[in-house]
Amino acid sequence: MQPDGASDTGPSPPAPSQNHLLAALPEDDYTRLFPSLELVTMPLGHVLYESGIPLRHVYFPTTSIVSLLYVMEDGASAEIAVVGNEGIVGVSLFMGGETTNNRAVVQSAGHAYRLKGQLLKDEFFRAGPMQRLLLRYTQALLTQMAQTAVCNRHHTLDQQFCRWLLLSLDRVPSDELLMTQELIANMLGVRREGVTEAAGNVQRAGLIEYRRGHIRVIDRPGLEARACECYAVVKKEFDRLLPYSIDT
């Protein structure tokens, strides 16, 4: 499978195994799913699904990051979680619901593998390795959602910005992100001016380089030290629940 616009002489497309959940499957399970996995491009800002709309597919990001946003009646929104190569977008499908109350938007462009929702449900109800992996992942995702709510209420915008950067970087295979200040503001539920100030503060501290939507981390330990406790809580829970082994 080849992404739209790719050529035979271009870079190789990402493999499904670049998604940690797919990579953790035993060979038989992986082989069964592989023919049904469709490589798709994930453009920046693309909406994968809206609140209340029936879900038809799930997505396993490889080089992209997807933001889950809660949208208010007046159109205001705030991020409740991020999903990248550690997980799956569309947990409602295997948790018993056909819709969700949030919006999924691509926050960092790249690729993902798409799978029809019914095929994932069939695999889930085999009650095998995929089910155990998905349930562990969902518990870790719920921790991220809860910690994000606490962080947005109790910590400074600088701390939130650092936490958001670190969570995003953990979900892509590089130390760089392509992200506009406007999109970051929408994710954090704040005004763009606040993001401009926070990004400037972090850059002046020598932790990142930021230019026209391109963010590169140059001092990861310093960024972790500047972030609030929320990043460490979420990372610890993902590390605890998802060593990506289905033997325990």
C-alpha positions in Angstrom: 0.0 0.0 0.0 1.2 3.5 -0.9 0.1 6.9 0.4 -1.5 9.3 -1.9 1.0 11.2 -4.0 3.9 8.9 -3.2 6.1 7.6 -6.0 8.0 4.4 -6.4 11.3 6.4 -6.0 10.1 8.3 -2.9 10.6 7.4 0.7 9.1 4.1 1.9 5.7 4.4 3.5 5.5 3.6 7.2 4.8 0.0 8.2 1.9 -1.0 10.4 4.5 -2.2 13.0 5.4 1.5 13.6 2.2 1.6 15.6 3.0 0.0 19.0 -0.3 -1.7 19.4 -0.1 -3.5 16.1 3.5 -4.3 16.7 2.6 -6.0 20.0 0.3 -8.5 18.3 1.4 -12.1 18.0 2.3 -13.1 14.4 -1.0 -14.9 13.7 -3.2 -12.0 14.9 -1.0 -9.5 13.0 -1.2 -11.6 9.8 -5.0 -11.9 10.1 -5.4 -8.1 10.3 -2.7 -7.0 7.8 -4.7 -7.4 4.6 -7.5 -5.2 6.0 -5.2 -2.3 7.1 -5.3 0.7 4.8 -2.5 3.2 4.8 -3.9 6.8 4.8 -2.4 10.2 4.8 -3.3 12.4 7.8 -3.1 16.1 6.8 -2.7 18.7 9.5 -6.1 19.9 10.7 -8.0 17.0 9.1 -11.1 16.0 11.1 -11.4 12.2 11.4 -14.8 12.3 13.1 -17.2 14.7 14.8 -19.2 14.4 18.0 -22.4 12.3 17.6 -21.5 11.0 14.2 -21.4 7.1 13.9 -17.8 5.8 13.7 -17.0 3.7 10.7 -13.3 3.2 11.1 -10.6 3.2 13.7 -7.1 4.6 13.1 -3.7 3.3 14.2 -1.3 6.3 13.8 2.3 5.7 12.8 3.8 9.1 12.1 0.9 11.4 12.8 -0.7 12.6 16.0 -4.5 13.0 16.6 -6.0 15.3 19.1 -9.3 14.4 20.9 -11.2 17.6 21.5 -14.4 18.3 23.5 -16.4 20.9 21.7 -18.9 23.3 23.5 -22.2 24.5 22.1 -20.7 27.9 21.2 -17.9 26.2 19.2 -15.1 26.6 21.8 -13.0 23.5 22.2 -10.2 22.1 24.4 -8.1 19.0 24.0 -8.8 16.1 26.3 -6.1 13.6 25.0 -3.6 13.0 22.3 -3.1 9.8 20.3 -0.1 8.8 18.3 2.0 5.7 17.5 1.3 4.3 21.0 -2.4 3.8 20.4 -5.7 3.9 18.5 -8.3 6.5 17.6 -11.9 5.3 18.0 -12.0 3.4 21.3 -15.8 4.0 21.5 -16.3 1.3 18.8 -15.1 -1.5 21.0 -16.3 -0.1 24.3 -19.9 -0.5 23.2 -20.8 2.8 21.6 -21.1 3.6 17.9 -20.6 7.4 18.5 -18.5 9.6 20.7 -18.9 13.0 22.3 -15.6 14.4 21.1 -13.9 15.5 17.8 -10.8 13.9 16.5 -8.4 16.2 14.6 -5.0 15.6 13.2 -2.6 17.9 15.1 0.6 16.7 13.5 0.6 15.5 9.9 1.8 12.1 8.9 0.3 8.7 8.2 -1.9 6.1 9.9 -3.4 2.7 9.2 -7.2 2.6 9.0 -9.3 -0.4 9.8 -13.1 -0.9 9.4 -14.8 -0.7 12.7 -16.6 -4.0 12.3 -13.4 -5.8 11.7 -11.9 -4.3 14.9 -15.0 -5.3 16.9 -14.8 -8.9 15.5 -11.1 -9.0 16.6 -11.9 -7.5 20.0 -14.6 -10.1 20.7 -12.3 -13.0 20.0 -11.2 -12.2 23.6 -7.6 -12.7 22.6 -4.4 -10.6 22.6 -6.0 -7.6 20.8 -8.7 -7.3 23.5 -6.2 -7.3 26.3 -4.1 -4.7 24.6 -7.0 -2.4 23.8 -8.4 -2.6 27.3 -5.0 -1.7 28.8 -4.7 1.2 26.3 -8.1 2.5 27.2 -7.3 2.6 30.9 -4.1 4.6 30.1 -6.1 6.9 27.8 -8.6 7.6 30.6 -5.7 8.5 32.9 -4.5 11.0 30.3 -8.0 12.5 30.0 -8.4 12.9 33.8 -4.9 14.4 34.2 -5.5 16.8 31.4 -8.6 18.1 33.1 -6.7 18.6 36.4 -3.8 20.3 34.6 -6.0 22.7 32.7 -7.6 23.8 36.0 -4.6 24.1 38.3 -1.4 24.7 36.3 0.1 27.6 34.4 -0.1 27.9 30.7 3.7 27.5 30.5 3.4 24.2 32.3 0.5 23.1 30.2 2.4 23.9 27.0 5.4 21.9 28.2 3.2 19.0 29.1 1.5 19.1 25.7 4.8 19.2 23.9 6.2 16.2 25.8 3.1 14.1 25.3 3.1 14.9 21.6 6.8 14.1 21.2 6.4 10.7 22.8 4.0 9.9 20.0 6.1 10.6 17.0 9.5 9.2 15.9 11.4 12.5 16.0 12.1 15.5 18.2 10.2 17.9 15.9 6.6 18.9 15.4 4.8 20.8 12.7 2.2 22.9 14.5 0.8 26.4 14.2 0.2 28.6 17.3 -3.5 28.8 16.3 -3.9 25.0 16.4 -2.0 24.8 19.7 -4.3 27.5 21.2 -7.4 25.4 20.1 -5.9 22.3 21.7 -5.3 24.0 25.0 -8.5 26.0 24.9 -6.7 29.4 25.3 -6.2 32.5 23.3 -3.4 32.5 20.6 -1.6 35.3 22.4 -1.2 33.1 25.5 0.4 30.4 23.3 2.7 33.0 21.7 3.9 34.1 25.2 4.3 30.5 26.5 6.2 29.4 23.4 8.4 32.5 23.7 9.2 31.8 27.3 10.2 28.2 26.6 12.3 29.3 23.7 14.1 32.0 25.6 14.9 29.3 28.3 16.8 27.5 25.6 14.5 24.4 25.6 13.0 24.6 22.1 13.4 26.3 18.7 10.2 27.7 17.3 9.7 29.2 13.8 6.5 29.4 11.7 4.8 26.4 13.0 7.9 24.3 13.3 8.9 23.2 16.9 12.1 21.4 17.6 13.1 20.4 21.2 16.7 21.0 22.0 16.7 20.3 25.7 14.3 17.5 26.6 15.4 17.1 30.3 15.0 20.9 30.7 11.5 20.7 29.2 10.6 17.9 31.5 11.8 19.9 34.5 9.7 22.9 33.5 6.5 20.8 32.9 4.1 20.1 35.8 3.7 16.7 37.4 0.9 15.8 35.0 3.3 14.7 32.2 5.1 12.2 34.5 1.8 10.8 35.9 0.5 10.1 32.4 3.8 8.6 31.1 4.1 6.4 34.2 0.6 5.0 33.6 1.3 4.3 29.9 4.6 2.6 30.8 2.9 0.5 33.5 0.0 -0.6 31.5 1.5 -0.9 28.0 4.9 -2.5 28.0 3.3 -3.9 24.8 3.5 -7.4 26.0 0.3 -9.6 26.2 1.8 -12.3 28.3 0.9 -10.7 31.6 
